[in-house]
């Protein structure tokens, strides 16, 4: 599925001259390091790591996770505002590519995965803030943060894979020499840029040099290293009449090559063109995923509208997590209902006297007189209130 991130593709630029259309399909363009998907991968990588760092405190201070796992957190003044503040930063920074992509899909009236993600994080953000200020009943700061972090990781891996494929082709194009030795009609050899080569020209390729263009060996015979094209590590012998491909390395002796293809007609440009078409085209699986995302978006939207029409969210029961009361030891009346156990009663009285504390009221916490309050917040227990 092709995800739009709001950033335009940047065409490849060469650091060392024009190679006559080998670096980019579609014309006499330059080649070099790829600046499109590579930049996207770096952008998603930076956003993912920063989003992950901001997500960890939100997850740690989540009331639901504290209730599920029963751990204590450090309760500093204002810690209850940590999740809303960091969640807002995550939504605005980490969620920006999804919001921009969702807006583009909405304008194009082609709902897809980006619009689905944008709607999910926007609804979660609005609901969480509404609950924070007491207007709603659902608070999902940690779910929002984790969703953005996970989606950012997925897009980073996708852009990195695409960038590596394009980078391999760009590196292959960089193997082309900047200049070629063209043989004139009188046998005189002159050095020219490979962009000036034309079909029918004869070039001299010395041992250790690279073939500047696709063509046919007209004079001589030599072993050529074609591993950068075919992947075969053993040199291949090419003689008069054999075809050679640009960027292959000549070894052993010099040969003269009659240029047979330049620009878009070369094998290297054709490979790059096929990869570009494969990356921009939509396969059957991608088309099916796009249709599924559009259907899921419509189902989610309709379901939300029906739910809101049937029961407005402001009338829902709010689940609030408060401090969990500590467990008290079982007494005779609770362990053996209907029986009297003087021995257990006396043991409980002696235990309370040794601790120097009285029985705590229902729902209260036991703390010795003069003992300072603990900076660690107890795990919350969830109770419903309207």
C-alpha positions as CSV (number, residue, x, y, z in Angstrom):
1,X,0.0,0.0,0.0
2,X,1.4,3.4,-0.9
3,X,1.2,5.7,2.1
4,X,1.3,9.4,1.5
5,X,3.2,11.3,4.1
6,X,2.8,14.8,2.9
7,X,6.4,15.0,1.6
8,X,7.2,15.1,-2.1
9,X,9.7,12.8,-3.6
10,X,13.1,14.2,-4.2
11,X,14.8,13.1,-7.4
12,X,18.3,11.7,-7.3
13,X,21.2,14.1,-7.7
14,X,24.7,13.1,-8.6
15,X,27.8,14.3,-6.7
16,X,30.0,14.1,-9.8
17,X,28.6,15.0,-13.1
18,X,26.0,14.1,-15.7
19,X,25.8,10.5,-16.9
20,X,23.5,10.9,-19.8
21,X,20.3,9.4,-18.4
22,X,21.8,6.4,-16.6
23,X,21.0,7.7,-13.1
24,X,17.3,8.4,-13.6
25,X,14.8,6.9,-16.0
26,X,13.0,9.2,-18.3
27,X,15.8,11.4,-19.8
28,X,19.3,12.7,-19.7
29,X,19.3,13.0,-15.9
30,X,21.9,12.9,-13.3
31,X,22.4,10.1,-10.9
32,X,23.7,9.7,-7.4
33,X,22.4,9.3,-3.8
34,X,18.7,9.0,-3.5
35,X,17.2,11.8,-1.6
36,X,13.5,10.8,-1.5
37,X,12.8,7.7,0.4
38,X,16.1,8.0,2.2
39,X,14.9,11.4,3.6
40,X,11.5,9.8,4.5
41,X,13.3,7.0,6.3
42,X,15.4,9.4,8.3
43,X,12.4,11.5,9.2
44,X,10.3,8.6,10.4
45,X,13.3,7.2,12.3
46,X,13.8,10.5,14.2
47,X,10.1,10.9,14.9
48,X,9.8,7.3,16.0
49,X,12.6,7.4,18.6
50,X,11.4,10.8,20.0
51,X,7.8,9.5,20.1
52,X,8.9,6.3,21.9
53,X,10.8,8.3,24.5
54,X,7.7,10.4,25.2
55,X,5.5,7.4,25.2
56,X,7.3,5.5,28.0
57,X,6.3,7.9,30.8
58,X,2.7,8.0,29.5
59,X,2.4,4.3,29.7
60,X,4.2,4.1,33.1
61,X,1.7,6.6,34.7
62,X,-1.3,5.1,33.0
63,X,-4.0,4.4,35.6
64,X,-5.3,1.3,33.8
65,X,-1.9,-0.3,33.7
66,X,-1.3,0.5,37.3
67,X,-4.6,-1.1,38.1
68,X,-3.8,-4.2,36.0
69,X,-0.3,-4.8,37.3
70,X,-0.6,-3.3,40.7
71,X,2.6,-1.3,40.8
72,X,3.4,2.1,42.4
73,X,4.5,5.2,40.7
74,X,6.4,8.2,41.9
75,X,3.8,10.8,42.8
76,X,5.3,14.3,42.3
77,X,3.2,17.5,42.3
78,X,1.4,17.7,39.0
79,X,2.1,14.2,37.9
80,X,-1.5,13.7,36.9
81,X,-0.9,16.2,34.1
82,X,2.1,14.3,32.7
83,X,0.0,12.1,30.4
84,X,-2.1,15.0,28.9
85,X,1.0,17.1,28.2
86,X,3.1,14.4,26.7
87,X,0.2,12.9,24.9
88,X,-0.5,16.2,23.2
89,X,3.2,16.5,22.1
90,X,3.1,13.0,20.7
91,X,-0.1,13.7,18.8
92,X,1.2,16.9,17.3
93,X,4.7,15.7,16.5
94,X,4.5,12.0,15.9
95,X,1.0,12.1,14.4
96,X,1.6,14.9,12.0
97,X,2.6,12.6,9.0
98,X,-0.7,10.7,9.5
99,X,-2.8,13.8,9.8
100,X,-1.3,15.3,6.7
101,X,-1.7,12.1,4.7
102,X,-5.3,11.7,6.0
103,X,-6.1,15.2,4.9
104,X,-4.7,14.5,1.4
105,X,-6.8,11.3,1.1
106,X,-9.9,13.2,2.3
107,X,-9.4,15.9,-0.3
108,X,-8.9,13.3,-3.0
109,X,-12.1,11.5,-1.7
110,X,-10.1,8.3,-1.6
111,X,-10.2,7.1,2.1
112,X,-7.4,4.7,2.9
113,X,-5.1,3.7,5.7
114,X,-3.7,7.2,6.4
115,X,-7.2,8.6,6.8
116,X,-8.2,5.7,9.1
117,X,-5.2,6.3,11.3
118,X,-5.7,10.1,11.3
119,X,-9.4,9.6,12.4
120,X,-8.4,7.1,15.1
121,X,-5.7,9.3,16.7
122,X,-7.8,12.5,16.4
123,X,-10.8,10.9,18.2
124,X,-8.6,9.4,20.9
125,X,-6.9,12.8,21.4
126,X,-10.2,14.7,21.7
127,X,-11.8,12.1,23.9
128,X,-8.8,12.0,26.3
129,X,-8.7,15.8,26.7
130,X,-12.4,15.9,27.2
131,X,-12.1,13.3,29.9
132,X,-9.1,15.2,31.5
133,X,-11.2,18.3,31.9
134,X,-14.2,16.3,33.1
135,X,-16.5,16.4,30.0
136,X,-16.2,12.8,28.8
137,X,-15.9,9.3,30.1
138,X,-13.0,7.7,28.2
139,X,-9.3,8.5,28.7
140,X,-6.9,6.7,26.4
141,X,-3.6,8.7,26.5
142,X,-1.4,5.6,26.7
143,X,-3.3,3.8,23.8
144,X,-3.0,6.9,21.7
145,X,0.7,7.2,22.4
146,X,1.4,3.5,21.7
147,X,-0.6,3.6,18.5
148,X,1.3,6.5,17.1
149,X,4.7,5.0,18.1
150,X,3.9,1.6,16.5
151,X,2.6,3.1,13.3
152,X,5.7,5.3,13.1
153,X,7.9,2.2,13.5
154,X,6.0,0.5,10.6
155,X,6.4,3.5,8.3
156,X,10.1,3.8,9.2
157,X,10.8,0.2,8.2
158,X,8.8,0.6,5.0
159,X,10.6,3.8,3.9
160,X,13.9,2.2,4.8
161,X,13.3,-0.8,2.7
162,X,12.2,1.3,-0.3
163,X,15.2,3.6,0.2
164,X,17.6,0.7,0.2
165,X,16.2,-0.6,-3.1
166,X,16.5,2.8,-4.7
167,X,19.9,3.4,-3.1
168,X,21.3,0.1,-4.6
169,X,20.3,1.3,-8.1
170,X,21.8,4.7,-7.4
171,X,25.0,3.1,-6.3
172,X,25.0,1.0,-9.5
173,X,24.7,4.2,-11.6
174,X,27.6,5.7,-9.7
175,X,29.8,3.0,-11.1
176,X,29.7,4.7,-14.5
177,X,32.7,6.7,-15.5
178,X,32.4,10.4,-15.9
179,X,34.4,10.4,-19.2
180,X,35.0,8.2,-22.1
181,X,37.8,7.9,-24.7
182,X,36.1,8.3,-28.1
183,X,37.9,7.1,-31.2
184,X,37.6,9.5,-34.2
185,X,37.3,8.5,-37.9
186,X,41.1,9.1,-38.3
187,X,41.9,6.9,-35.2
188,X,42.6,9.9,-32.9
189,X,41.4,9.3,-29.3
190,X,39.7,12.2,-27.5
191,X,38.3,12.4,-24.0
192,X,34.6,13.4,-23.8
193,X,31.9,13.3,-21.3
194,X,29.7,10.2,-21.6
195,X,26.7,12.5,-22.1
196,X,28.2,13.4,-25.5
197,X,28.3,9.9,-26.7
198,X,25.9,8.9,-29.5
199,X,24.9,5.6,-31.1
200,X,27.6,4.5,-33.5
201,X,30.5,6.1,-31.7
202,X,33.5,3.9,-31.0
203,X,35.1,4.1,-27.5
204,X,38.4,2.7,-26.3
205,X,38.2,0.9,-22.9
206,X,41.5,0.2,-21.3
207,X,42.2,-2.6,-18.8
208,X,40.7,-1.8,-15.4
209,X,38.3,0.8,-16.8
210,X,34.6,0.6,-17.0
211,X,32.5,0.3,-20.1
212,X,30.9,3.8,-20.5
213,X,27.9,2.7,-22.6
214,X,26.0,-0.4,-23.9
215,X,27.4,-1.6,-27.1
216,X,29.2,-4.3,-29.1
217,X,32.8,-5.2,-29.0
218,X,34.3,-4.1,-32.4
219,X,38.0,-4.8,-31.8
220,X,39.8,-7.0,-29.3
221,X,38.8,-9.5,-26.7
222,X,38.9,-9.3,-22.9
223,X,37.5,-10.7,-19.7
224,X,34.7,-8.5,-18.2
225,X,33.5,-8.4,-14.6
226,X,29.7,-8.3,-14.9
227,X,29.0,-9.0,-11.2
228,X,27.4,-5.6,-10.7
229,X,24.7,-6.5,-13.3
230,X,24.3,-10.3,-13.2
231,X,25.7,-11.1,-9.7
232,X,28.2,-13.6,-11.3
233,X,31.6,-13.2,-9.6
234,X,33.6,-15.1,-12.4
235,X,34.7,-12.9,-15.3
236,X,33.1,-13.5,-18.6
237,X,35.1,-13.5,-21.9
238,X,33.8,-11.0,-24.5
239,X,35.2,-10.9,-28.0
240,X,34.3,-9.2,-31.3
241,X,30.6,-9.1,-31.9
242,X,29.6,-9.7,-28.3
243,X,27.4,-7.3,-26.4
244,X,28.7,-5.5,-23.3
245,X,26.8,-3.5,-20.7
246,X,27.7,-0.2,-19.3
247,X,29.5,-0.1,-15.9
248,X,31.1,-3.5,-16.4
249,X,34.9,-3.7,-15.7
250,X,37.3,-4.7,-18.5
251,X,40.3,-6.8,-17.5
252,X,43.3,-8.2,-19.2
253,X,43.5,-6.1,-22.4
254,X,42.0,-3.1,-24.1
255,X,38.9,-3.4,-26.3
256,X,37.0,-1.0,-28.6
257,X,33.3,-0.9,-28.2
258,X,30.8,0.5,-30.7
259,X,28.1,2.3,-28.7
260,X,24.7,0.8,-29.3
261,X,22.4,2.5,-26.8
262,X,22.5,5.7,-24.8
263,X,20.1,7.4,-22.4
264,X,16.8,5.6,-21.8
265,X,17.7,2.7,-24.1
266,X,20.5,1.4,-21.9
267,X,20.1,-1.7,-19.7
268,X,20.9,0.3,-16.6
269,X,18.2,2.9,-17.3
270,X,15.8,0.1,-18.1
271,X,16.4,-1.6,-14.7
272,X,15.9,1.7,-12.9
273,X,12.7,2.3,-14.9
274,X,11.3,-1.1,-14.0
275,X,12.0,-0.6,-10.3
276,X,10.4,2.9,-10.4
277,X,7.3,1.4,-12.1
278,X,7.1,-1.4,-9.6
279,X,7.3,1.0,-6.7
280,X,4.7,3.4,-8.0
281,X,2.3,0.8,-9.3
282,X,-0.4,-0.9,-7.2
283,X,-0.5,-4.7,-7.0
284,X,-3.7,-6.7,-6.5
285,X,-2.8,-7.1,-2.8
286,X,-2.2,-3.4,-2.4
287,X,-5.5,-2.6,-4.1
288,X,-7.3,-5.1,-1.8
289,X,-5.7,-3.5,1.2
290,X,-6.8,-0.1,0.0
291,X,-10.4,-1.2,-0.4
292,X,-10.3,-2.9,3.0
293,X,-9.0,0.3,4.6
294,X,-11.7,2.3,2.9
295,X,-14.4,-0.1,4.0
296,X,-13.1,-0.2,7.6
297,X,-13.1,3.6,7.6
298,X,-16.8,3.7,6.5
299,X,-17.8,1.0,9.0
300,X,-16.0,2.8,11.9
301,X,-17.6,6.1,10.9
302,X,-21.1,4.7,10.7
303,X,-20.8,2.7,13.9
304,X,-19.6,5.7,15.8
305,X,-22.6,7.8,14.5
306,X,-25.1,5.0,15.4
307,X,-23.6,4.7,18.9
308,X,-23.6,8.4,19.5
309,X,-27.2,8.6,18.3
310,X,-28.3,5.8,20.6
311,X,-26.4,6.9,23.7
312,X,-24.7,10.3,23.8
313,X,-21.2,10.0,25.3
314,X,-21.8,12.6,28.0
315,X,-24.4,10.2,29.6
316,X,-22.0,7.3,29.8
317,X,-20.7,5.8,33.0
318,X,-17.2,7.0,33.7
319,X,-14.6,4.5,34.9
320,X,-12.4,6.2,37.3
321,X,-9.3,4.7,39.0
322,X,-8.7,5.8,42.6
323,X,-6.4,4.7,45.3
324,X,-6.9,1.0,46.2
325,X,-7.5,0.4,49.9
326,X,-5.0,-1.8,51.5
327,X,-5.9,-5.4,52.3
328,X,-6.8,-6.0,55.9
329,X,-6.1,-9.2,57.8
330,X,-9.1,-11.5,58.1
331,X,-10.7,-11.5,61.5
332,X,-12.6,-14.3,63.2
333,X,-15.9,-13.0,62.0
334,X,-14.8,-12.9,58.4
335,X,-12.9,-16.2,58.4
336,X,-15.4,-18.2,60.4
337,X,-18.8,-16.4,60.0
338,X,-21.2,-17.2,62.8
339,X,-18.4,-18.4,65.1
340,X,-16.5,-16.8,67.9
341,X,-12.8,-17.3,68.2
342,X,-11.4,-15.5,71.3
343,X,-7.9,-16.7,70.6
344,X,-7.9,-14.9,67.2
345,X,-9.4,-11.8,68.6
346,X,-6.8,-11.6,71.3
347,X,-4.0,-12.2,68.8
348,X,-5.3,-9.5,66.6
349,X,-5.4,-7.1,69.5
350,X,-1.9,-7.9,70.5
351,X,-0.7,-7.4,66.9
352,X,-2.4,-3.9,66.7
353,X,-0.8,-2.9,70.1
354,X,2.7,-3.9,68.8
355,X,2.2,-1.8,65.7
356,X,1.0,1.1,67.7
357,X,-2.0,1.7,65.5
358,X,-5.8,1.4,65.8
359,X,-8.1,-0.3,63.4
360,X,-8.4,1.8,60.3
361,X,-11.8,3.0,59.0
362,X,-13.2,1.4,55.9
363,X,-11.4,2.3,52.8
364,X,-8.6,4.2,54.7
365,X,-4.9,3.5,54.8
366,X,-3.0,2.5,57.9
367,X,0.0,4.7,58.9
368,X,1.7,5.1,62.2
369,X,1.4,8.4,63.9
370,X,4.2,10.8,63.0
371,X,5.2,8.7,59.9
372,X,5.6,10.9,56.8
373,X,3.5,10.3,53.7
374,X,5.0,8.1,51.1
375,X,5.9,9.7,47.7
376,X,4.8,6.5,45.9
377,X,1.2,6.4,44.8
378,X,-0.7,3.3,45.5
379,X,-2.0,1.2,42.5
380,X,-5.5,2.5,41.6
381,X,-8.7,0.5,41.8
382,X,-11.3,1.3,39.2
383,X,-14.8,2.2,40.3
384,X,-17.7,3.4,38.1
385,X,-19.5,6.6,38.7
386,X,-22.0,8.5,36.5
